[in-house]
Structure formats: C-alpha cells, structure tokens
Amino acid sequence: MVQRQVPNPKELLELMKFKKPELDGRKRRLDGALTIDDLRTIAKRRTPKAAFDYTDGAAEGELSLTRARQAFQDVEFHPGILRPAPTVDTSVEILGGPSALPFGIAPTGFTRLMQTEGEVAGAGAAAAAGIPFTLSTLGTTSIEGVKAANPHGRNWFQLYVMRDREISYELTRRAAAAGFDTLQFTVDTPVAGARLRDKRNGFSIPPQLTLGTIINAIPRPWWWYDFLTTPKLEFASLSTTGGTVGELLDAAMDPTISYDDLAVIRDIWPGKIVIKGVQNVEDSVRLRDAGVDGIVLSNHGGRQLDRAPIPFHLLPEVRAAVGEDFTVMIDTGIMNGADIVAAVALGADFTLIGRAYLYGLMAGGREGVDRTIQILRTEIERTMRLLGVASLAELEPAHVTQLTRLVPVTRAASDAVVR
C-alpha cells in the first residue's frame, strides 16, 4: 500500500522556481522560438498577408517547395557509437575563404518588404556569426550599404542578366569594387514563375493600400508604422518599380542568356564565380568543364518551375559526376540544422538558407536573424554529436539514407506500360 503524508511546506517551497518575467516583448517571443518553424509561426502572425505570402509562397501548386522540404524530412541517419564528440568543429573553407558554419545567407529579393531592416539585418547577423551574406540583384539595400553593414565579413553578390546588359555589367563592377568576393550567376529565371499567392493577394511592388490591406493591417500596426516611416521601399539596383513581381521580372530578365553571357561576366568579375540554379547532372559536368568555380543546385526555392528536380535528391549523383574537388552547394527546403548536416554528408560543400533567414527577420528584425542562425547552429552541433562526428570532414554518405517517396518511372517501364 502507498504510504501518504501531508505535504511538507519546506519541500513545496523547494519545488517553486519562478522565472523572472521578460519585459522585452521581442526577446520574449524570440527566446520562445525553438525551431525555424516556430519563427515562421511568429512571422505569419506579425506580417501582413501579402508580404508573408510573397516570402512563404512558391510557384503554381508549390509542389517543388513541398517536395524539397519533404526530401530532408525523409532522411535516416546512421550514428556511430562509442565515438565521443564532446566538442564539434562546424567551420568550413568555401570558395577561397572561411565560414564558421556550413551555411550562408542566400540572396532574397525585396527583403525590406518583410521587415524594414532588410538586408542590413541579414548582413550584420552574418558578420557576427562569421558566415557569408549574399545580396540579390533585386535587393532593397545597395551594394555599398551591405558592405557598410558587413565591412570585414564575406559578401557575395547574386547577378541576374538583364535585357539591358549594361545594367548587369555595372552591378558586377560595383560589387567587385566594394570587395565582394563571390558572384552567383543565376540561370533559372529566364521568365518569372507563376506565383499564384501573389496574384490572388493582388500583391504589387511597392505594396498598394487597398481596403483588404488596410483591414489586414489592423492587427499589425507595427509593420505599417515601419513601412510608412522609413525610406521608400524600392529596388536598390533597379529603377523600375510598379507592378507584380512577375511583371517586373519579365520586363527586366532576358530569356536569351547563354554561355556567351557567362563568358562576358567572367571577364569582368575578378573573384570566384558560381552558377546558381543548376538542376541536372549534365549541366553540372558541363559547367565544371567550362572552368567555373562551383555550382548551386537549386530550383529557386520552388518559385520558378513547379515540379522541378529536388536539389537534395540530385546531390549524390552530381557529386559522383563532378568529382570531389569541384565546389557543389545546395539550397531549397532547408528548415533544420539536421538538413544541413545531411547535405554535407552526401557531398555538399556548403548550403544556403533563404526563407529560414526571412522568417527570423519577420519575427524580430536583426535579433530574429541572429536567432535563426543560433537555432541552426545548435541543431547542427547536436546532430553531429549524436552521429559521433567531431568535424564536418568526418561526415560521409554512410551517415545518411535518403528514404524515397517519389520513385521515378524508368523509360523501359513506361514503354512496357504503353505496350
């Protein structure tokens, strides 16, 4: 029989541990965010629908984005036992320089739309963390402004080739003059993808005040206060504004870009050059043979061609085809530090985060971006310790199995069905 007694007041007092309340609302909500998905939840609550959907959404049915995220979830890790890793080294050498973590911040367009600090917050957080920051051609902070926010860190520039080639050439020269060390030559945007959330929201650049946006703004006055009391929201590198994102992209981008354009940019650019938006093995090998410094396996975050290849699924085959000495990076779908560990194990030299960074930005400005990086760092370190590896160099394909939901139908099988 259980022996019961009257609770001892002294023992009850020992159990009563009250935390000092946090009066800073931003710090309180960011401290409560334990995952990137938690930051996304906060971001959605604090950001007008059109701006949040522009960030969160993808093309058409959003299958490419959903599949990319699912691919990382469909990972089985294989830890080693009795291999203690009390400390882990997360640093990496990438494109001729150091990074304290195996990821950098990806280029994102119109970033001040999400939260008024925009690229300055991203560049400052990257500087503090010792990781690269990438500025988009469609950024809302100038090349020189990003350099000022990250004067001693690594800045990269993402380049679109415009119909007016001189615009692209001048941006390339400016980035080089500002000390940016790597150029991401983007090849997956000959025309804009069909971003249906934006169309349904009537989203335009700059955002327009309508009855719907005003109603949506009522519970989010802080966003509109920032929007209306800070410098005009516009592209820092382009003079064209007004219209949907698709309309602006179609007006600016040139669907005829080719290897000839790549050759011109390589002559102008003095630093490292990587090709962003590679989506098959053949192009990966062709670009390696053309002498570029690396590639980014990417389907543009699912924002261009829906049903595009899943970069994480492509990674092992691409690595096998291009060899160990060629730089292969990956983006799209990364929501957890374990995703980054899995990518490195399967052959990625580096990864880039886009939405994960923007969720933090919308959740809390610069402090929110810091929190994003902190969450991913903690998840990377914990995953490495649980796998029994002390450095990124120890990760190998044997640590990961890609569980397959989408099994390609082979040509032979298709022909057999037809017969």
Phi, psi and omega in degrees: 000140179288131178271125182248157180212163175289130180306137179277119181306323180295319179292325177296320180297325179294333180278341184274099179241102182262128178281145176294129182295141177269116184275340179280109185299320180295314180295322181297313182288326178288322176298329180281349179275114183258345181222167175296325178296327174298318178297321178299319179298316178295316181300317181296324180290329189259353187244138176306149187304314183298317180291318179295316182294327176301321180283313190281334189279173178218193185276145171049243181277001179061030180290321182299316179293314180300316181293323180297317178292320180296325181299321178289326177291330180275053178241136172247123178270152178234091183285150170269147181252159180056035176233078187299139176225070183297332173230150180231148178255112182261007184280158181209151171263126182221126177052046173084009181208173184270156168218133183289343181223159183277030176211155174230177181271126183284160176289133178227136182275149174054045191293329179292347173298320184290318178199140195298338179288332171050225185297333179297320177295317180295315181293321179294319178294320177297318178300315181295327182272347181076035179235161180287150173240136180248126176265134179275150169306327180265025178289163180249015171230141184291163174305314181291327177293321177292319177301320179294326179284336182223066190290333185245357181267189182264120176248134176243156180235132177262127186245127164263144174270119185271162173302319173272096187302328183298331176298313180295320181295318182292320177298319178299315180296319181295318179296320178296316181295331180276359176088014174294137190259347183221139178247128175259103181277111190265130190238005187254019184229056176295327172219166181284143172288164180274093182269092193289329177300318181297318180295317181293328179278354185064033186285134178222167177239120356288162180301142180257143176278114176234174178302319181295316181291326179293316178298317180293336183281339187307313179277003183230053185296331182297322181295314182290327175299314178298316183299319187272346184245010177240168183307151183308138181278112181204164177293135180283336185251354182232148179267346184274123171220169180100111182123178177285164178300318179301316180296320180293318179295315181297327179287328187266322188278155181246116181288357183262010183300148186210185176298335177296320177295320177300319180297320179295314181296322179297326178292328181279321190273125183273345186262204179285146178228128177237151181258120184256131180110019179285135188224016172204167184290319184299315178295325178300314180293318180298319180290321175302314181292335178283351173092015176288166185275346179172178179224158170243114173288116188201142169249030175064037180064023181075013188264001181245269180270113176288151186068022176289164178302151178274115184306319182295326177289327179289332192308308184299319182292320178295315180300318179296325184283323186267347180090173187280339188268357182261135184285123177236121176245168185213144170221187178084114171094359185284118181230004184207148177299331177295328176299319181293317177299317180297319180296317179296319180299326183268008170121358179286135174280336186194161178227163179230138179248134179245284182300323181303319177292320182289327175300317177296318179300314180292329181286332185190030177060216182303317179297328178292323176293318175304319181294321175304309182296320179296316179299312182295321178300313180299317181292322177297311182297316180296317180298317179298317180297318180292332176280343181083033178239139184260349180212160179297329181296338180279346178290141181210165182305332181295343179282348190223138166242129174273110178281131191255124172262319183261098182265118181298142173274123182287161179300319181296319180293322178297315180298322181295321180295318180299317180294000000 
